[in-house]
């Protein structure tokens, strides 16, 4: 480097450059060399004038800034990646939730269609036998409206002679021990006819 700079001086070029040197005891120093060619009155190159400045502290500060900048950029990249991954995960969760909501709505619609349009009578009753909801087939079976049936109990829709059997059977239906049985049905105008019942506990 020194030889290259000397050649530049011979060609009349002045410049500055940084270089690392050693002190007498071997410690490293950064210095800035500012060189200028020395020309006599005849235009002949006689040597170079070099001003040397100790820039060790400046270089250390610059390196600290570079390290801090790289550290900050690394943290920004890491945080950006984390936020991107979190955002993607959130988007996937939102998408899954929306799909689940759509699926649930479709499932509910299918249930309503099956429930209300079923040709078989369907009762939804509480554990103590109170009618909570019925479909149209149930209304036709009992010759009654939906409003007339909701709130009644299975005792109201069964002949009196079967009430004792209902009390004995109801806990077994709740536990799942009995799922299918034959019984008698009573219309609102007093008509009695046999029916076959399939029962299952649900959350309503």
LOROFI-986300 format. One record per residue (C-alpha): residue number from 1; chain; x, z negated, y. Coordinates in nm, 4 decimals, always signed. Layout:
LOROFI-986300
  nr kette     east       up    north
 NUM     A        X        Z        Y
...
END
This chain:
LOROFI-986300
  nr kette     east       up    north
   1     A  +0.0000  +0.0000  +0.0000
   2     A  +0.2820  -0.0875  +0.2398
   3     A  +0.4563  +0.2453  +0.1710
   4     A  +0.1312  +0.4384  +0.2271
   5     A  +0.0742  +0.2600  +0.5582
   6     A  +0.4321  +0.3381  +0.6677
   7     A  +0.3706  +0.7074  +0.6031
   8     A  +0.0571  +0.6865  +0.8182
   9     A  +0.2579  +0.5290  +1.1016
  10     A  +0.5131  +0.8101  +1.0816
  11     A  +0.2262  +1.0542  +1.1339
  12     A  +0.1091  +0.8549  +1.4372
  13     A  -0.1882  +0.6857  +1.2729
  14     A  -0.2884  +0.3319  +1.3758
  15     A  -0.5272  +0.1220  +1.1616
  16     A  -0.6081  -0.2223  +1.0262
  17     A  -0.6395  -0.3420  +0.6696
  18     A  -0.6792  -0.6665  +0.4744
  19     A  -0.4291  -0.7732  +0.2153
  20     A  -0.3560  -1.0863  +0.0158
  21     A  -0.0107  -1.2431  +0.0582
  22     A  +0.1625  -1.5623  -0.0519
  23     A  +0.3013  -1.8495  +0.1498
  24     A  +0.6462  -1.9939  +0.0860
  25     A  +0.5022  -2.2485  -0.1572
  26     A  +0.3035  -1.9813  -0.3471
  27     A  -0.0447  -2.0319  -0.2012
  28     A  -0.2541  -1.7161  -0.1555
  29     A  -0.3585  -1.6106  +0.1949
  30     A  -0.5749  -1.3294  +0.3208
  31     A  -0.4333  -1.1591  +0.6302
  32     A  -0.5426  -0.8699  +0.8463
  33     A  -0.2638  -0.6259  +0.9313
  34     A  -0.3120  -0.4222  +1.2493
  35     A  -0.0375  -0.1579  +1.2577
  36     A  +0.0611  +0.0870  +1.5305
  37     A  +0.3483  +0.3393  +1.5270
  38     A  +0.6384  +0.2819  +1.7714
  39     A  +0.7464  +0.6112  +1.9327
  40     A  +1.0432  +0.6549  +2.1720
  41     A  +1.0508  +0.8708  +2.4841
  42     A  +1.1597  +1.1703  +2.2804
  43     A  +0.8501  +1.1379  +2.0580
  44     A  +1.0560  +1.0174  +1.7640
  45     A  +0.9195  +0.7578  +1.5235
  46     A  +1.1209  +0.4384  +1.5544
  47     A  +0.9113  +0.1952  +1.3494
  48     A  +0.5800  +0.0119  +1.3608
  49     A  +0.4372  -0.2836  +1.5434
  50     A  +0.2200  -0.4969  +1.3154
  51     A  +0.0029  -0.7889  +1.4285
  52     A  -0.0924  -1.0208  +1.1423
  53     A  -0.3938  -1.2549  +1.1569
  54     A  -0.4776  -1.5205  +0.8990
  55     A  -0.8365  -1.4424  +0.7854
  56     A  -0.8409  -1.6638  +0.4742
  57     A  -1.1229  -1.8840  +0.6067
  58     A  -1.3187  -1.5806  +0.7200
  59     A  -1.2839  -1.4178  +0.3770
  60     A  -1.3892  -1.7409  +0.2072
  61     A  -1.6986  -1.7570  +0.4279
  62     A  -1.7710  -1.3912  +0.3582
  63     A  -1.7385  -1.4550  -0.0166
  64     A  -1.9711  -1.7541  +0.0118
  65     A  -2.2242  -1.5327  +0.1910
  66     A  -2.1875  -1.2652  -0.0770
  67     A  -2.2318  -1.5248  -0.3532
  68     A  -2.5327  -1.6757  -0.1753
  69     A  -2.6849  -1.3299  -0.1246
  70     A  -2.6331  -1.2383  -0.4903
  71     A  -2.7768  -1.5736  -0.5998
  72     A  -3.0792  -1.5259  -0.3740
  73     A  -3.1309  -1.1696  -0.4970
  74     A  -3.1070  -1.2922  -0.8556
  75     A  -3.3657  -1.5636  -0.7867
  76     A  -3.5920  -1.3146  -0.6099
  77     A  -3.5657  -1.0730  -0.9027
  78     A  -3.6351  -1.3537  -1.1509
  79     A  -3.9289  -1.4877  -0.9470
  80     A  -4.0675  -1.1383  -0.8944
  81     A  -4.0514  -1.0766  -1.2683
  82     A  -4.2214  -1.4107  -1.3355
  83     A  -4.4960  -1.3335  -1.0834
  84     A  -4.5371  -0.9857  -1.2280
  85     A  -4.5669  -1.1249  -1.5799
  86     A  -4.8095  -1.3948  -1.4619
  87     A  -5.0143  -1.1339  -1.2743
  88     A  -5.0228  -0.9094  -1.5797
  89     A  -5.1251  -1.2017  -1.7995
  90     A  -5.3960  -1.3000  -1.5501
  91     A  -5.5214  -0.9407  -1.5391
  92     A  -5.5357  -0.9348  -1.9190
  93     A  -5.7234  -1.2668  -1.9226
  94     A  -5.9712  -1.1374  -1.6636
  95     A  -6.0168  -0.8183  -1.8661
  96     A  -6.0674  -1.0178  -2.1866
  97     A  -6.3145  -1.2481  -2.0092
  98     A  -6.5100  -0.9510  -1.8745
  99     A  -6.5142  -0.7880  -2.2173
 100     A  -6.6294  -1.1180  -2.3669
 101     A  -6.9057  -1.1462  -2.1053
 102     A  -7.0170  -0.7894  -2.1752
 103     A  -7.0061  -0.8562  -2.5486
 104     A  -7.2049  -1.1784  -2.5022
 105     A  -7.4666  -1.0027  -2.2882
 106     A  -7.4959  -0.7247  -2.5452
 107     A  -7.5218  -0.9830  -2.8218
 108     A  -7.7909  -1.1731  -2.6308
 109     A  -7.9806  -0.8502  -2.5678
 110     A  -7.9646  -0.7590  -2.9367
 111     A  -8.0877  -1.1066  -3.0258
 112     A  -8.3762  -1.0819  -2.7776
 113     A  -8.4709  -0.7368  -2.9074
 114     A  -8.4648  -0.8570  -3.2668
 115     A  -8.6381  -1.1834  -3.1803
 116     A  -8.9255  -1.0447  -2.9749
 117     A  -8.9778  -0.7235  -3.1742
 118     A  -8.9452  -0.8679  -3.5237
 119     A  -9.2542  -0.8039  -3.7417
 120     A  -9.2003  -1.1515  -3.8908
 121     A  -9.3131  -1.4642  -3.7118
 122     A  -9.0161  -1.6558  -3.5671
 123     A  -9.0431  -2.0152  -3.4457
 124     A  -8.7762  -2.2086  -3.2576
 125     A  -8.8491  -2.5784  -3.2836
 126     A  -8.6737  -2.9047  -3.2031
 127     A  -8.5489  -3.1384  -3.4750
 128     A  -8.8685  -3.3416  -3.4487
 129     A  -9.0812  -3.0298  -3.4980
 130     A  -9.1858  -2.9411  -3.1407
 131     A  -9.2287  -2.5669  -3.0769
 132     A  -8.9769  -2.4506  -2.8138
 133     A  -9.0314  -2.0758  -2.8359
 134     A  -9.2099  -1.8132  -3.0475
 135     A  -9.2125  -1.4347  -3.0702
 136     A  -9.5083  -1.1966  -3.0535
 137     A  -9.5543  -1.1894  -3.4318
 138     A  -9.6032  -1.5675  -3.4280
 139     A  -9.8707  -1.5329  -3.1614
 140     A -10.0557  -1.2756  -3.3741
 141     A -10.0212  -1.4977  -3.6802
 142     A -10.1902  -1.7957  -3.5094
 143     A -10.4333  -1.5904  -3.2958
 144     A -10.2847  -1.7581  -2.9852
 145     A -10.0753  -1.6841  -2.6785
 146     A  -9.7111  -1.7879  -2.6394
 147     A  -9.8104  -2.0430  -2.3735
 148     A -10.0676  -2.1959  -2.6097
 149     A  -9.8110  -2.2434  -2.8879
 150     A  -9.5068  -2.3706  -2.6934
 151     A  -9.5200  -2.7504  -2.6740
 152     A  -9.7256  -2.7915  -2.9884
 153     A  -9.5717  -2.9364  -3.3054
 154     A  -9.5575  -2.8006  -3.6578
 155     A  -9.8215  -3.0617  -3.7430
 156     A -10.0599  -2.8842  -3.5036
 157     A -10.0002  -2.5541  -3.6883
 158     A -10.0298  -2.6945  -4.0433
 159     A -10.3345  -2.8313  -4.2322
 160     A -10.3614  -3.2116  -4.2280
 161     A -10.3186  -3.2386  -4.6077
 162     A  -9.9651  -3.0991  -4.5741
 163     A  -9.8439  -3.3406  -4.3007
 164     A  -9.6930  -3.5911  -4.5458
 165     A  -9.4964  -3.3124  -4.7108
 166     A  -9.3740  -3.1951  -4.3675
 167     A  -9.2383  -3.5440  -4.2884
 168     A  -9.0551  -3.5491  -4.6194
 169     A  -8.9263  -3.1924  -4.5849
 170     A  -8.8087  -3.1961  -4.2191
 171     A  -8.4863  -3.4042  -4.2667
 172     A  -8.3866  -3.1774  -4.5574
 173     A  -8.4338  -2.8704  -4.3369
 174     A  -8.2157  -3.0276  -4.0637
 175     A  -7.9399  -3.1092  -4.3138
 176     A  -7.9548  -2.7583  -4.4636
 177     A  -8.0638  -2.8873  -4.8052
 178     A  -8.3813  -2.6773  -4.7850
 179     A  -8.3624  -2.3245  -4.6407
 180     A  -8.6669  -2.1545  -4.7955
 181     A  -9.0054  -2.2923  -4.8945
 182     A  -9.3743  -2.2106  -4.9151
 183     A  -9.6287  -2.3759  -4.6875
 184     A  -9.9715  -2.3294  -4.5346
 185     A -10.0340  -2.1963  -4.1830
 186     A -10.3197  -2.2914  -3.9508
 187     A -10.4528  -2.0642  -3.6749
 188     A -10.6005  -2.2027  -3.3532
 189     A -10.9502  -2.1134  -3.4763
 190     A -10.9040  -2.3074  -3.8047
 191     A -10.8110  -2.0306  -4.0502
 192     A -10.5658  -2.1379  -4.3225
 193     A -10.3414  -1.9028  -4.5238
 194     A -10.0175  -1.9368  -4.7254
 195     A  -9.6776  -1.8423  -4.5816
 196     A  -9.3167  -1.8323  -4.6973
 197     A  -9.0654  -1.9861  -4.4549
 198     A  -8.6890  -1.9333  -4.4172
 199     A  -8.5276  -2.2036  -4.1992
 200     A  -8.1822  -2.2617  -4.0533
 201     A  -8.0451  -2.5084  -3.7924
 202     A  -7.9184  -2.3491  -3.4672
 203     A  -7.8032  -2.4544  -3.1203
 204     A  -8.0689  -2.3667  -2.8651
END
